[in-house]
Amino acid sequence: MTRSCRITPEASQDIEAIADYLATHSSLTRAEDFLSGIDAALQRIAQFPEIGRKRDELYPGLRSVPYKQYLIFYRLLNDAIEIFRVVSGYQDLPALFEEDPE
């Protein structure tokens, strides 16, 4: 069963900021490729929700899937998948989740 993905406002801002950065500092094509790749990754997560690595050390019930140099953080809900954040894998991850993401 494929679940639907709900993207939090923070994750939406993350995706938009990355795409804007790529469009400005690289090319529009690279930004569009990033967006297509993220969409494909979210579809894969929706189809195989337990594919991600458990990240309970960051937040209970959290999982992550890599996409290029980024990490997609999400958690499984009863009827959906909630996409928390999409960030660089080089970021200070514990600091990112110090505050409650809900």
TIMIMI-404603 format. One record per atom (N, C-alpha, C): residue in one letter; x, y, z. Coordinates in steps of 0.1 Angstrom, whole numbers, plus 5000, padded with zeros to 4 digits. Atoms other than C-alpha are relative to their C-alpha. Example, Ala and Ser with C-alpha at 12.3 -4.5 7.8 and 13.67 -1.06 7.14 Angstrom:
BEGIN
a500949885000a512349555078a500950125000s499149895000s513749895071s499250115008
This chain:
BEGIN
m500849885000m500050005000m500950125000t499249875001t501450344990t499350105009r500549894992r500950615016r500250134994s499749875005s500650975009s501050075008c498949934993c503451215018c499450145004r500349874995r502651525039r501350075003i498849934999i505351785036i499850125010t500249894990t505752015067t500550134993p499549875005p506252385061p501550015000e498549994999e509852355072e500749924988a499450085011a510552075047a499850074986s500349935013s508852275019s501050124999q499049895000q511052575028q501449954997d498750065002d514152345028d500149984985i499950045014i513352214993i500050134991e500049885008e512552564979e501450075001a498749934998a515752714994a501149934992i498950075008i517952434979i499850024985a500349975014a516252474945a500450144996d499749865003d516652854946d501550015000y498549994999y520352814956y500649944987l499550065012l520952574927l499850084988a500449925012a519152794902a500950124999t499249885000t521153094913t501549984998h498650025000h524552944918h500549894990s499650105010s524552664892s499250024987s500849985012s521752644867s498649965003l501450034999l518052624863l499849854997t500150155003t518452274848t500449925013r499650074988r520252164880r498950015010a501149984990a517452304902a498949914996e501150095004e514852124881e500349865002d499650144997d516751804883d499949965014f500150034985f516951834921f498649985003l501550014996l513151894923l499549864995s500550135006s512551584900s500549895009g499450114992g514951374921g499349995014i500750004987i513251484954i498749934998d501450065003d509851394939d500149854999a499850145001a511151054929a500349935013a499650064987a512650994963a498850005010l501250004992l509351094980l499049894996q500950115005q507450854958q500549865005r499450134996r509950574967r499749985015i500350014986i509450655004i498549965002a501450034999a505650645000a499749864997q500250135004q505850314983q500749905010f499250084991f508450165007f500350085013p499949904989p507950365040p501149965010e499050044990e510450155061e501449994994i498850005007i513250205036i501150085007g499149914994g514850475056g500649955013r499350044988r517350445084r499350065012k500649944988k515950485119k500950105006r499249894994r517150805135r499450045013d500549974987d515750775170d500950095009e499149914992e518850945183e499850144998l500349865003l517651265167l498650045005y501449984996y513951235174y499249874999p500750125000p511650945183p499249974988g500850045011g510250765153g500550064987l499549935012l512350965128l500849904992r499250085009r513850805097r500650104990s499449925010s516050935070s500449924987v499550065013v516850855033v500950104993p499149915006p519751005015p499550034985y500149965014y519351194982y501150094996k498849935003k522651304967k500750045013q499349964987q524351514995q499050055010y501149964991y520951575012y499449885007l500850104992l518951385038l498650045001i501549984999i515151355037i499649935013f500550054987f513851315073f498549995000y501450025000y510451175078y499649905011r500550104991r508250975101r498749944995l501250085004l505550715096l498850045009l501249984993l502050805106l499149884996n500950115003n499050565105n499650004985d500550005014d497850675071d500850084990a499149915009a500650895057a501450005005i498649984997i504250985058i500250155001e499849854997e505251325073e501550034997i498649965004i508351475056i500350125009f499649904990f510051675084f500950114994r499049915005r513051825068r500849944988v499150045011v515351805037v501250095001v498849924997v518851925046v501249934995s498750055004s522451885037s500549905010g499550104991g524051575052g501250055008y498949944993y526851805063y499650095012q500549914990q524652005086q500149935014d499950054986d524851965124d498649945003l501350074999l521951715126l499450015015p500650004986p521551695165p499550145003a500549874997a521252075166a498750034992l501249985009l518652065138l498749955007f501250074993f516351845160f500050035015e500149974986e517052005194e498650055004e501349954997e513752185193e499049904994d501050095004d510551985189d499550044986p500449965014p509751975151p498550004998e501550005002e505951945157e499550145002
